[in-house]
Amino acid sequence: MSEPVVHPLEYYARPGLMTDPGEHAQLFDGLPTEIPDLCQVVQGILLHIFWAERYGVELSEERKQEVNIRQVAQMLAHIREMDDRPLTVARPLEKRLVGNCRDFAAMLCAMLRHQGVPARARCGFGAYFEPGHYEDHWVCEYWNADEEGWALVDAQLDAFQRETLKIPFDPYDVPRDQFLVAGKAWQLCRAGQADPDRFGIFDMHGMWFIRGNVVRDLLALNKIELLPWDGWGLIVKEEQGVSADDMALLDHVAALTLADNESFSEVRAIYENDARLRMPLDWQS
C-alpha cells in the first residue's frame, strides 16, 4: 500500500521499502549526525565492487554477489554477520559489504531518515570519473535545513577515491554540474545540448540508457531505490517501441524530477497512476 501524500520533507524523513533498517534499526542508534562523519561510517562498512582491486582486495565470485542485495535491512544483516561491532568501527576491507554507488547512496539515505532528516537517493550521471564522460551513478540528496534546500552528497568518495580521481569539489556538497540527475541529462540531450553517447557505463550508453535512469530516479523519489540493473516498462522498452506518447511522458517526468518540492504531489501521483512507470505487483524485492 502506498503512503498517503504528505509534506515532502515529512515523506523523505521516513524510511521506505528499501531503506527501512527493520530489525537492525538499533545499529543506527547513536550514529554521528554530521554529514562527513556519517559518510565515513558508510565508507567503513561498504566496499565498492569496481574499486576493490584498487584497494588491494580480490573478490571471490560469491562475494561479488553481495552487490545484488536491494534492501538496507538485508545489507545490515550481512554486515552484522561479518562483524558485529558498532557501525562506527570501520571494518577491514575484506569484511566490508560489497556494493556499488547505489548502495552507498541508499545506506546514507537510510541513516539520515532514521535520524529524521529528509533524504533521498538520486540516480543520474557523474562527470568526475572519466574526462568528457558522464558515468552512470547514484548519490544521496538531503535537506540542508540551514540553507533551506537540497544538497547532493557522494558518500562513495573516500580520501583514496578523492585523491585518485583528483576531485576538485566538496563531496558533501556536490555541484549540480558535476552530478546531473537523470532528468537534467535527458533534457540536455533532447535539446541537442549534450551527446547522449557520453552518458552511460562500460559499453552501455545513449538515450535508451538515460531513459532508464529517468524512470529509476522517479522511483527513487517515490522511495523505491532500484538496483542499477533492475527494470520494467519504459526502463527496458526497445528503442523502436518507444512511442511519441512515451517520449512526452518522459519529458514530463524529467521536468518533475527537477522541480524541487513544488512537484512532489505530482511525482507521487504520476508514479502511482501510470503503469509504464509503476513497479509491477509481482516484482520481487
GIDAKA-V400436 format. One line per field, one symbol per residue. ss: DSSP state (H for helix, E for strand, - for the rest). psi: psi as a letter, one per 20 degrees, with the letter a starting at -180 (. if undefined). burial: b if it has 24 or more other C-alpha atoms within 12 Angstrom, else e. A space follows every 50 residues. Layout:
ss: ???
psi: ???
burial: ???
//
This chain:
ss: -------HHHHH---------HHHHHHH------HHHHHHHHH--EEE-- --HHH-----HHHHHHHH---HHHHHHHHHHH----------HHH-EEE- HHHHHHHHHHHHHH----EEEEEEEEEEEE--EEEEEEEEEEEE----EE EEE-----HHHHHHH-------------EEEHHHHHHHHH-----HHHEE E--EE-HHHHHHHHHHHHHHH-----------HHH---HHH--HHHHHHH HHHHHHHH-HHHHHHHHHHHHHH------------
psi: pqqqpaphhggiiqqaghjpicijhhhipjqqipghhghhgghiiqpphi ighhijpoprhghhihiipgphghghggghhhojrqhiopqqgijqppaa hhhgghgggggghhjjppqqqppcppjjhppjqoppqqrqpqoohgilrp qppnihnahghhggilpiroijmpqiihooqhhggggghhjjiqohijpb qcjorahhgggghgghhghhijknnrqhjqqrchgjpqgiiorhhgghgh ggggggiijbhijghhggghghiohihqpqhjpp.
burial: eeeeeeebbebbbbbbbbbbbeebbebbeebeeebbebbbbbbbbbbbbe bbeeeeeebeeebbebbbbbbbbbbbbbbbeeeeeebbebbebbbbbbbb bbbbbbbbbbbbbbbebbbbbbbbbbbbbeeebbbbbbbbbbbeeeeeeb bbbbbbbbeebeeeeebeeebbbbbbebbbbbbbbbbbbeeeeeebbbbb beeeebbbbbbbbbbbbbbbbbbbbbbbebbbebbeeeeeeeeeebbebb bbbbbbbbeebeebbbbbbbbbeeebbbbeeeeee
//
